[in-house]
Amino acid sequence: MKDQQLVDQFLEMLAAERGRAENSLAAYRRDIEHFLANSDAGLLATTSETIRSYLAALHKEGLKASTVARRLSAIRQMFLFLYREGLRDDNPAKNIESPRQPVKLPKTLSDSEVEQLLDTAEMKTQRGKLKALRAHALLETLYATGLRISELVSLPRRSVGPDTNMILVRGKGGRERMVPLGDKARMALTAYLQALHVKEAQKGTKSPAGAHYLFPSRGAKGHLTRRRAGQLIKKLAVDAGLDPKTVSPHKLRHAFATHLLSNGADLRAVQQMLGHADISTTQIYTHVLDERLKSLVLEKHPLAKG
């Protein structure tokens, strides 16, 4: 069987069994075809040495470790597929290690920056306008729960009430988790929902799709988009005197995790609230704390500037 046919079969499996998107499939195809174009053996004749030689050539080109690791990941999955399908008796990529990548620490917001944002958002609600109440509710809930912005904007309206102290969230892979909702976030959401109900009652009609969501919209999805939510957060950053480039919904998620851990929260509990499948993903925030402590000592210790 020709290499191209094997690649097509592999991609069909990824689409059918794992639900990979078109962009992801295209990326797999590019990486595998690059490997085939730069090695002297076909997929059924490739050896471990063939793969190592290819990786060595990538390193010689000066490619980033992350790029090399991505290409190796595609190669691994390709050969695992061939092995499981009985098209090969062995898996030549099985014992080949990924290149070590430098730990990329997530950028976050300080306690004072988050406080500036929250104070600004709350101050803007004094006129009682729905848009200001929505932005305040969005911001308070993001920081109080650490939800991904996609999880928050798609929450059903019934998930929050005046006495709600836990929210049921459907995250990646359809996994569900319970996330605590603090008093300030609940109060902000309650004020926003009251204003929303008044506006809907005045109009006398509701969009069937929009009425289902906590943050409804006239758009095709029926709820606020991630992009629009990000724009609202950046607008608040400008109003708070912060650089909008440093503020985003995802940075608030990072701030939620980092601030919890810095105040003694259990790593496992933070993992569950963030919806991370693997605790190693959550552990990155402990590195952020280490860097903060290091900076604090270098900047504030009396002997640091000797």
N, C-alpha and C positions, 0 to 999 in steps of 0.2 A: 504494500500500500504506500502511496506517495505521502511525503511529509505534509503537503498542503491538505490532503484529505484527513490526516490524523489531527492536524490543528483545527480543522473545521469541526470534527467530531468532539474534540475537547471543548471548544467554545459552545457548541450546542448543549453539552452537558452542563456547563456553567450557567447557561441561560435557563435551561429547563429545570434543573435540580436545585440550583442555588439562587435563581432569580437575579442574576447579575444584570446590571443596566448596560445599555449600548455603549456608553463611554468607557465603562470598565472592560467590556469585551474587546473594544478597539485597542485599549491599552495592553491587554494580554497578547493580542495578536501582534502588535508592534514589537513587544519585548521578545516574544518567541521567534518571530521572523528575523529580528536582529541577531539573535543567537545562531540561527541556522545560516544566515548570510556570512557569519564570521567564524564558523567552525568547519572543520574538514570532514564531518560525518553527519549522516542523516539521523533522524530521531531514533530509529531502531538499531543504529550502530554506535551511537554515542556512548562513551565511557566516562567514568568519573574524571579521568585525566583530561578529556576533551572539555569538560565543564570548567575545571580548574584553569586550564590554559586560556579559556575565554574570559574568565574573571580576572586573571592576571593582566590580560590585554586591556580590560576596562580600567583597571587601576593605573596602568601605564599611561592611559589617555588622560588621567587626572580627573576622572568622573567622581562626583560626590559619593560618599559611602551610602547615602540614602538611595541614590539611583542604582548603584550596584546591587543593593539589597532588594530593591523592587524587581529588578530583572531576574535575580536568582529566585525570588519567590515565584515568579511566573514559570520559570524553568522547572522548579521543584514540583509545582502542581501539574505541569504537563506530564512529567515522567511518572508521577504517582498515578495519574489517570491511565497511562499506558500499562503500568504494572497491574493495576486493579482490573483492567479490561482483558488481561491475559495476552496483551500484544507484545509484552516484554517479560522475560523471566526474572529480571532484576530491576532495581531502581538506582541508576547511577548518581542521582542527586541526593540520595538519602542521608549520607554522612558529611555533606559539604556544609560548612558553617557560614553563616552570614557575616559580612564585615561589621566590625564594631562601629557603632555610630555614636557621635557625641550626644550627650543628654541635652535635649532642647527644652529649656525651662519655659513653662507657659508664662506669658506676660499677664500681670494682674493689676489690680487697683489697691491703693493703700486704704486704710480705715478712713482717713480724713477725706480722701477723694470720694469715696462712696457716700460719706456723710454729706459732702457738698452737693452731690447729685440728689440725694433723698430730700435734703432741705429745700433745694430749688424746686423739685417736683411738687413737694407739699405746698410750698408758698404759692405756686401757680394755680392751685386748686381753690384758692380763696374766693374766686369769682364764681365758682360752681359750674364752670363750663365742662361739658362732657369730654371734650378732647383732652383737657388738662387732667381730669379725673382718670381717664383711661391711661394716659402716660404715667401718672403716679402709681396706679394699680399695677401696671406692667413692670415698672421699675422695682417697686417694693416686693412683688412676688418673685421676680428673677433673683433678687439678692437673698430673699428669705428661704428659697427652696433649692436654688442651684439647678433649676430645670434647664434643659436645652431649649433654645428659643422655639424650635419646631414643636417641642412637647407642650410648651405653654400656649402658643397661639392656637393649637388644635384641641385644647381642653374643652370638653362640653360644658355648657353653662350650669348644668345640674351638679357639677363636681364641687361647686362652692356655694355655701349658704352662710347665714349669720353666725351659726354655731360650728362651722367646719374647723376642725383642727388638724385633719389629715386629708391629703389629696391622693386619689388613685391615679397614677400616671402610667400610660402605655409608652414604653420606650423603644429602643432599637430591638429589632428582631421580634417585636410584639410582646416583649417581656414586661410584666406589670410590677409596679412597686408602690409602696405607700410613702409619702413624703410629708413631714410635718409642716404646718402653716402657722406662722407666728401671728401674734395679735395685730401688729402694725399692718402687715400684709392683708390680713382678713378685713380690717377696718377700711383699708384703701379699696379693696375689692368690693366691699359692701356699699360704700359711697358711690363708687363707679356704677355698679349694677342698678342701684336705685335711680340714678340719673338716666341710665340707659332705658330702664323700664318706663320712666316718665316720657322720654322722647318717643319710644315706640308706641305708647298709648296715645300720644298727641297725634301721631301720624295715622293711627288706626289700622295700620297693616304691618305685617312682619314678613321678611323673606323667610320661607321655610328652611332654607339652608342656614342663613345667618342666625336665625333664632336659636339654633342648636348650639352655637358656640359661645364661649365666654367672651371672646373678642371678635364679634361679627364684622363682616365686610361685604360690600356689594360685589366683590371680585368673584372669579370663577370658583374658588375654593370655598367661599362662604365665610372665611375667617381672615383675619389680619395675616399678611404674608410675613415671612422672616425678614425680607428686605425692608418692608415698611416699618416693622418693629425696630429694626436696627437704625433706621432714619430718625425715629422718634427718640431713641436713646441718645443719638449723637446731637440732636437738637437740644436736649436737656443738658448735655455736656457743654455745649456752647454757652447756654444761659447760665451755667454754673461756673463759667470761667475756666473750664478745662479744655485741653486739646482734644477735639473730637476724634482724632486719629488714634488716641490711646484708649478710647472708650467704645465698648461694643457689648452686645448681650453675652457673648462668650467670655469676655473679660470679667463680667459680673459673676458668671459661673465659676471662673477661676478664683475670684475674690471670695465667694461663698465658701469654697473648699479650704483655701489658705487661711482665712480668718477663723474658721471652725477649728482647724488643727492647731493654730497658734494659741487658741484659748483652751486647749486640752481635750478636744474631741477625739474619740476613738477612731482609728483609721478604718476599721471595718464598717462602722456606722456611716462614715462619710462615703465609703464605697457604695453602700446600699442606697444612700440618698441620691448620689450622682448617677446611679444605674450603670456602674462599670461592671462588666462581666469578669474582669481580671483585676485583682487588687494591685498588681504592678502598675496599672494605669493610674491608680489613685496615689501611689507612692511618689509620683513625680512631684506632688505638692510638698512633700517633706524636703525635697531638694530646694524648692523655692524658699522654704523657711530657713534652711541652712545658709543660703545665699544672703538672705535678709540679716541674719545674725552676724554673718561675716562682715557685711557692709556696715552694720551698726557699730561693731567693734573698731573697724578701720576708721570710721568717721568720728566717733564720739569718745573713744578711750583716750585718756590724757597722754598715754605713752605712744599712741599710734603715730603722732606727728613729730617724733623726736628728731 
